């Protein structure tokens, strides 16, 4: 899985997790959803994504790197 798809999967997981936590633990977990959404929005404009930096250090390759290695 490429870095780009990993970021989308991670964001989707975090949103679903926050919704489950909001329904079962506390309504304040809505702020996790807000944070994930705001981070996705700012990364679309700036290109800066902390999760991408961490995943890149973990060895996940971008789609371009995967294509070059084939």
C-alpha positions in Angstrom: 0.0 0.0 0.0 1.4 3.4 -0.9 1.9 6.3 1.5 -1.0 8.2 -0.1 -3.4 5.4 0.4 -2.1 4.7 3.9 -2.9 8.3 4.9 -6.4 8.0 3.6 -6.9 4.7 5.4 -5.5 6.2 8.6 -7.7 9.3 8.4 -10.8 7.2 7.8 -10.0 4.9 10.7 -9.4 7.8 13.0 -12.8 9.4 12.0 -14.6 6.1 12.5 -12.8 5.5 15.8 -13.8 9.0 17.1 -17.4 8.4 16.1 -17.5 5.1 18.0 -15.8 6.8 21.0 -18.2 9.7 20.8 -21.2 7.3 20.9 -19.9 5.1 23.7 -17.6 7.2 25.9 -18.0 10.9 25.6 -19.4 13.5 23.2 -16.1 15.4 23.5 -14.5 12.9 21.1 -16.1 15.0 18.3 -12.9 17.1 18.7 -10.8 14.2 17.4 -13.0 14.2 14.2 -12.6 18.0 14.0 -8.8 17.7 14.3 -8.5 15.0 11.7 -10.7 17.0 9.3 -8.7 20.2 9.9 -5.4 18.3 9.4 -6.7 16.9 6.1 -7.8 20.3 4.9 -4.5 22.1 5.8 -2.4 19.3 4.3 -4.3 19.6 1.0 -3.1 23.3 0.8 0.3 23.1 2.4 1.5 19.6 1.7 2.6 19.2 5.4 1.2 16.1 7.1 2.6 14.8 10.3 1.2 11.3 9.8 2.9 11.1 6.4 6.3 12.0 7.9 5.9 9.3 10.6 4.7 6.7 8.0 7.6 7.6 5.7 10.1 7.0 8.6 8.3 3.6 9.1 9.3 2.7 5.5 6.1 3.1 3.7 6.8 4.2 0.1 5.0 6.7 -2.1 3.2 5.6 -5.2 6.0 7.1 -7.3 8.6 5.2 -5.4 6.6 1.9 -5.8 6.3 2.6 -9.6 10.0 3.2 -9.9 10.9 0.0 -8.2 8.8 -2.1 -10.6 
